[in-house]
Amino acid sequence: METVTPPTVVWTRNTTQPEKRDVWNAMKRGFRGRCPRCGEGRLFRAFLKVDNNCSVCGLDFTPHRADDLPAYLVIVIVGHIVVPMALWIETNYSPPIALQLAIYLPVTLIASLALLQPVKGAVVGFQWALRMHGFDENAPSDIPPV
């Protein structure tokens, strides 16, 4: 009697499944100024100018729409640091107004400039991870961006 072998089943990867995108990793990579996908390519070509694409993995950065959100977030972050510090110093030590201005204005300016690029990178990473705007490769191309 002859044995019949069942046909072998070959499992192939389903190409309709979108790639997994971790929001926290993408934001962390963007915060460091790196590509949200690979974490190696540079995200910025100038202080706040996002590059056109990643030099390592080729991810297209042009769909990002960070707009004014990074500036608003920086205002909230720096405000939550500087204002309580100013109130605490004022209530406990009451230094002269000139000394307070000499301290708070440079601290606010330096903190704002230091946080602006990392926060913008995190926003771009967030948009990429959630497939916002044009970061979704599977989105219909006939829908114009708003």
N, C-alpha and C positions, 0 to 999 in steps of 0.2 A: 504494500500500500504506500502510496506517495504522500508525503507531508506537504500541506499547503501552508506557506508562510504568509501571514497577513501583510498587507502593504505597509510600508513604513510611512509614518506621518512626519512631515517636515514642518516645523513651526517657524514661521517667519515673523519678523518684527512688524507690528502694525504701524504703518507710517502715518496714519491719521491721528495718532495720539500726539498731542503737543508736548514739547519738551517741558520738563519740570523746572520751575523757576522759584527759587527760595527768596522770599521778600527780604529777610534779614541779611542774608549773604549779599544780595544785590545792593542793598542800601549801604552795607558796610564797605563793600568794594567801591561804590560811588563816593562815599564819604572820604575814602583815601585817595580819590582822584583816579581810580582805575576803572576799566571796563566792567560793567555789571555782569556780563556773561562769563568772561574768562578770568578776570581779576588781574590781568597782566598788562594789557595795552593802556595807554594814557587816555583819559576821558577828555581832558582840556588841552587846547592848543594855545590858549592865552589865559589870563586870570579868570575870566568868566565866559570865555568863548568855548563852547563844546566842539570838539573835533567832529569832522564829518563821519568818520568811521574808525573802528578799532584797528590798530596796526598789526595786531596779533591774530584775532579771530575774524576780523572783517565786519563786525556788527555795525549796522548803519545807525548812527546817532541822530540823524537829521529829523526824525519824527518827534523828538522830545519837545514838550511844551512846558517848560518850567516857569516861564514868565515871571511874575512877581512873587510867587509863593516862597522861594528861598529868602527873599528880603523880609517878608512878613514873619517867617519862622525865626530868622535871626533877631528881629526886633523883639519878639516874644521871649526868646531865650536870654538875650542880653538884658532885657528889661527885668526878667525874673532874677537875675543875678545882681545887677547894679542897684536897683531900687531898694530891695531889702538891706543891702549893704549900706547904702546911703542913709536910710532911716535908722539903722542900728547905730551907725557912727554919730549921726546928728543927735539922737536921744541920749547917748551915753557920754559923748565928749564935747559936743557943740563947738566944733572948730570954726574959724572964720570962713565966710562965704568964698573969699578968694582962694583959700586953700582947698575947699571942697571942689570948686570949679577946676582948679589945677589938677585935681586927682580924678574926678569922675568923668570929665570930658575926654581926656586921653584914654582912660580905661575903656570907656564906651566905644570910642573910635577903634582902638586896637582890637578889642574883642569882636566887634562887628566885622572888621576886615578879615580877621583870622577865621571867623566862622562862615563867611559868605560862600566861599568856594566849596568847602566840604559839605555844607547843607545843600547847595545846588547839586553836587554830585549824588548825594543821597536821594534827592527828589528825582533825578534822572534814573537812578537805579530802581527806585520805587515804581516809576512809570514803566520801565522795562519789565520788571517782575510781574506786574499786574496786567501786562499786555495793553497798556493804555495808548491811545492815539494810534500811531503807525507802527508800534512795536509788535503787533500781532501779524505773523507771516501768513496766517490762514484766513485773515479777514478779507472780505470781498474788496477788490481794488476799485470797483466802480463807485464806491461811496466816497465823496470828497470830504476832506477834513473840515471840521467846523472852526 
